[in-house]
Amino acid sequence: MTTTMKKKTPAAALKVAPVKAVHSKPVAPPKAPPAKPAAAPVAAAKPVPTAAAKVAPMAKPVVPPPAPAKPVAAAKPGAPALKPVAPKAPTPPRKHEFKSGDFVVYPTHGVGRIQKVDEQEVAGIRLELFVIAFEKDKMILRVPTMKAKAVGMRKLSSPDIVATALNTLRGRARIKRTMWSRRAQEYEAKINSGDLVSIAEVVRDLHRATGQPEQSYSERQLYEAALARMAREVAAIERIDEPTAVKRVESALVKKAA
């Protein structure tokens, strides 16, 4: 068996080429991947209206077609003819117990005369008023026609009441044994009541004949007020002047004293 032997080359014979120093370039760090652009802000989601929030438009009411007019049945022969409806008559003007020119008695002012019935607007309300003139006091009073009775306004007394009042003057005075202040209030209430007989009672009780004690100032005032109130009504009833009526009243008082 033949073995082929390789010849070894001596180390000196091997020439090793010098290695040139190679300057290595610095290795750059790997670049970071570019940042992704920030996402745009997401707009807030609009609330979705629920079914309950939606209001359905109102449906237009269905108007049924007008029913055809029924033909008017012809009147049967022999049936009574229908009477035509008469138009309503206009409402007549309201009648009052008092009218222009009448003498009336207002409780707190005595005898006056109605000048006219006037209409006037007060606080947006149309009122009908009696315009009453009091010549003695030089005063005009307007009284609503609807309240004339409520305030005590009345007509002149009848002749029978006048006769009763004159007989009252001839009676005996009835003076209560109370304080004068209380009696004065009672007399004043009678005068302002408007009742002719009650006024005659004040004249009778406060009258002083000859030989009797004189009246005080307040008594004299009430006496003169009652005498004047009574005389005015007697004058209006009997159509005489007031001085003559005063004499008639005083003559009844003189007869009482005699």
C-alpha positions as CSV (number, residue, x, y, z in Angstrom):
1,M,0.0,0.0,0.0
2,T,1.6,3.2,-1.1
3,T,1.3,6.3,1.2
4,T,1.9,9.6,-0.3
5,M,3.5,11.9,2.1
6,K,3.0,15.6,1.8
7,K,6.0,17.8,2.3
8,K,5.8,20.3,5.1
9,T,6.6,23.8,4.2
10,P,8.9,25.5,6.7
11,A,7.4,28.3,8.7
12,A,10.0,30.8,7.6
13,A,9.1,30.2,4.1
14,L,5.6,31.2,4.7
15,K,5.3,35.0,4.2
16,V,2.5,36.5,6.1
17,A,1.3,39.7,4.6
18,P,1.1,42.5,7.1
19,V,-2.4,43.4,8.1
20,K,-3.4,47.0,7.5
21,A,-5.1,48.6,10.3
22,V,-8.6,49.4,9.2
23,H,-10.3,52.2,11.0
24,S,-13.7,51.1,11.8
25,K,-16.5,53.6,11.4
26,P,-18.6,54.2,14.5
27,V,-21.7,52.3,14.3
28,A,-24.7,54.6,14.5
29,P,-27.4,53.4,16.8
30,P,-30.4,52.2,15.0
31,K,-32.9,54.8,14.2
32,A,-36.2,54.7,16.1
33,P,-39.2,54.2,14.0
34,P,-41.0,57.5,13.2
35,A,-43.7,58.4,15.7
36,K,-47.2,58.0,14.5
37,P,-49.2,61.3,14.3
38,A,-51.5,61.7,17.3
39,A,-55.0,60.8,16.5
40,A,-57.5,63.7,16.2
41,P,-59.7,64.1,19.3
42,V,-62.8,62.2,18.9
43,A,-65.9,64.4,19.1
44,A,-68.3,63.7,21.8
45,A,-71.0,61.5,20.6
46,K,-74.3,63.3,20.2
47,P,-77.1,61.9,22.3
48,V,-79.3,59.9,20.3
49,P,-82.9,61.0,20.9
50,T,-84.9,58.3,22.4
51,A,-88.2,57.3,21.0
52,A,-90.0,59.0,23.9
53,A,-88.2,62.3,23.2
54,K,-89.5,62.4,19.6
55,V,-92.8,64.1,19.4
56,A,-94.8,63.0,16.5
57,P,-96.6,65.8,14.7
58,M,-100.2,66.1,15.6
59,A,-102.5,64.6,13.1
60,K,-105.0,66.9,11.7
61,P,-108.5,66.1,12.9
62,V,-110.5,64.5,10.3
63,V,-113.6,66.7,9.7
64,P,-116.5,64.6,8.5
65,P,-118.2,65.9,5.5
66,P,-121.3,67.9,6.2
67,A,-124.4,65.8,6.2
68,P,-126.7,66.6,3.4
69,A,-129.6,68.9,4.4
70,K,-132.8,67.0,5.0
71,P,-135.5,68.1,2.6
72,V,-138.2,70.0,4.4
73,A,-141.3,67.8,4.3
74,A,-144.2,69.4,2.7
75,A,-147.0,70.3,5.1
76,K,-149.7,67.8,5.2
77,P,-153.0,69.0,3.9
78,G,-155.3,70.0,6.8
79,A,-152.3,70.5,9.2
80,P,-152.3,73.9,11.1
81,A,-149.8,76.4,9.7
82,L,-146.7,77.2,11.8
83,K,-146.9,80.7,13.4
84,P,-143.9,82.9,12.5
85,V,-141.7,83.7,15.5
86,A,-142.2,87.3,16.5
87,P,-139.0,89.3,17.2
88,K,-138.4,90.2,20.9
89,A,-139.5,93.6,21.9
90,P,-136.7,96.0,23.2
91,T,-136.4,96.2,26.9
92,P,-138.3,99.3,28.2
93,P,-136.4,101.8,30.2
94,R,-136.4,101.1,33.9
95,K,-139.1,102.8,35.9
96,H,-138.1,104.4,39.2
97,E,-140.2,105.3,42.2
98,F,-138.8,108.8,42.1
99,K,-138.7,111.2,39.1
100,S,-137.5,114.6,38.2
101,G,-139.2,117.4,40.2
102,D,-140.2,115.2,43.1
103,F,-139.5,116.2,46.7
104,V,-137.8,113.5,48.7
105,V,-136.4,113.1,52.2
106,Y,-132.8,112.0,52.6
107,P,-132.3,110.8,56.2
108,T,-129.1,112.8,57.0
109,H,-130.0,115.9,55.0
110,G,-133.7,116.3,55.2
111,V,-136.0,117.5,52.3
112,G,-134.5,117.9,48.9
113,R,-135.8,118.0,45.3
114,I,-134.7,115.8,42.4
115,Q,-133.4,117.9,39.6
116,K,-132.8,115.1,37.1
117,V,-131.8,111.5,36.6
118,D,-128.3,111.4,35.2
119,E,-125.9,108.8,34.0
120,Q,-122.2,108.9,35.0
121,E,-119.3,106.5,34.6
122,V,-117.6,105.8,37.9
123,A,-114.5,103.5,38.1
124,G,-115.4,102.0,34.7
125,I,-119.0,101.3,35.7
126,R,-122.0,103.1,34.2
127,L,-124.3,104.3,36.9
128,E,-127.7,106.0,36.9
129,L,-127.9,108.7,39.5
130,F,-130.6,110.9,41.2
131,V,-129.3,114.5,41.3
132,I,-130.9,116.0,44.4
133,A,-130.7,119.7,45.3
134,F,-131.0,120.9,49.0
135,E,-131.7,124.6,48.6
136,K,-131.5,125.4,52.3
137,D,-128.0,123.9,52.6
138,K,-127.0,124.9,49.1
139,M,-125.8,121.4,48.4
140,I,-126.1,118.9,45.5
141,L,-126.2,115.2,46.2
142,R,-125.9,112.4,43.7
143,V,-127.5,109.1,44.8
144,P,-127.3,105.8,42.7
145,T,-130.8,104.9,41.7
146,M,-130.2,101.3,42.7
147,K,-129.2,102.3,46.3
148,A,-131.9,104.9,47.0
149,K,-134.0,102.6,49.0
150,A,-131.1,101.1,50.9
151,V,-129.9,104.5,52.1
152,G,-133.4,105.3,53.4
153,M,-134.4,107.9,50.8
154,R,-138.2,108.2,50.8
155,K,-141.1,110.3,49.5
156,L,-142.8,113.0,51.6
157,S,-144.9,111.8,54.5
158,S,-148.6,111.4,54.0
159,P,-151.1,113.8,55.5
160,D,-152.0,111.1,58.2
161,I,-148.3,111.0,59.3
162,V,-148.2,114.8,59.5
163,A,-151.3,114.8,61.7
164,T,-149.7,112.1,64.0
165,A,-146.5,114.2,64.2
166,L,-148.4,117.4,65.2
167,N,-150.3,115.4,67.9
168,T,-146.9,114.2,69.2
169,L,-145.9,117.8,69.8
170,R,-148.9,118.2,72.0
171,G,-148.0,115.3,74.2
172,R,-146.0,115.2,77.4
173,A,-142.2,115.3,77.2
174,R,-140.4,112.1,78.0
175,I,-137.0,112.8,79.3
176,K,-134.9,109.9,80.5
177,R,-132.9,110.1,83.7
178,T,-129.6,109.4,82.0
179,M,-126.4,111.4,81.2
180,W,-126.9,114.2,78.7
181,S,-124.2,112.7,76.4
182,R,-126.2,109.5,75.9
183,R,-129.5,111.4,75.5
184,A,-127.9,113.7,72.9
185,Q,-126.8,110.7,70.9
186,E,-130.3,109.3,70.9
187,Y,-131.8,112.7,69.8
188,E,-129.3,113.0,67.0
189,A,-130.1,109.4,65.8
190,K,-133.8,110.3,65.7
191,I,-133.2,113.4,63.7
192,N,-131.0,111.6,61.2
193,S,-133.5,108.7,60.9
194,G,-135.7,110.8,58.6
195,D,-138.9,109.7,60.4
196,L,-141.2,112.7,60.9
197,V,-142.8,111.3,64.1
198,S,-139.3,110.6,65.7
199,I,-138.2,114.1,64.8
200,A,-141.4,115.5,66.4
201,E,-140.5,113.6,69.6
202,V,-137.1,115.5,69.8
203,V,-138.8,118.8,69.3
204,R,-141.3,118.0,72.0
205,D,-138.7,116.8,74.6
206,L,-136.3,119.7,74.1
207,H,-138.8,122.5,73.9
208,R,-138.8,124.9,76.9
209,A,-141.9,127.0,77.6
210,T,-142.0,130.2,79.6
211,G,-141.1,129.6,83.2
212,Q,-139.0,126.4,82.5
213,P,-135.2,126.2,82.8
214,E,-133.4,127.5,79.8
215,Q,-131.7,125.2,77.3
216,S,-128.0,124.5,77.3
217,Y,-126.1,125.3,74.1
218,S,-126.0,121.7,72.9
219,E,-129.8,121.3,73.7
220,R,-130.6,124.4,71.8
221,Q,-128.6,123.2,68.7
222,L,-130.4,119.9,68.6
223,Y,-133.8,121.6,69.2
224,E,-133.3,124.0,66.3
225,A,-132.0,121.2,64.0
226,A,-135.1,119.1,64.7
227,L,-137.5,122.0,64.4
228,A,-136.0,123.0,61.0
229,R,-136.1,119.4,59.7
230,M,-139.7,119.0,60.6
231,A,-140.8,122.4,59.3
232,R,-139.2,121.8,55.9
233,E,-141.1,118.6,55.4
234,V,-144.4,120.2,56.5
235,A,-143.8,123.1,54.2
236,A,-143.2,120.8,51.2
237,I,-146.3,118.7,52.0
238,E,-148.7,121.6,52.5
239,R,-147.0,123.8,49.9
240,I,-146.3,126.7,52.2
241,D,-143.1,128.6,53.0
242,E,-140.8,127.4,55.7
243,P,-141.4,130.4,58.2
244,T,-145.1,129.6,58.0
245,A,-144.5,125.9,58.7
246,V,-142.3,126.9,61.7
247,K,-145.1,128.9,63.2
248,R,-147.5,126.0,62.7
249,V,-145.2,123.6,64.6
250,E,-144.6,126.2,67.4
251,S,-148.4,126.7,67.7
252,A,-148.8,123.0,68.5
253,L,-146.1,123.3,71.2
254,V,-147.8,126.4,72.7
255,K,-151.1,124.5,72.9
256,K,-149.3,121.7,74.8
257,A,-147.9,124.2,77.3
258,A,-151.3,125.8,77.8
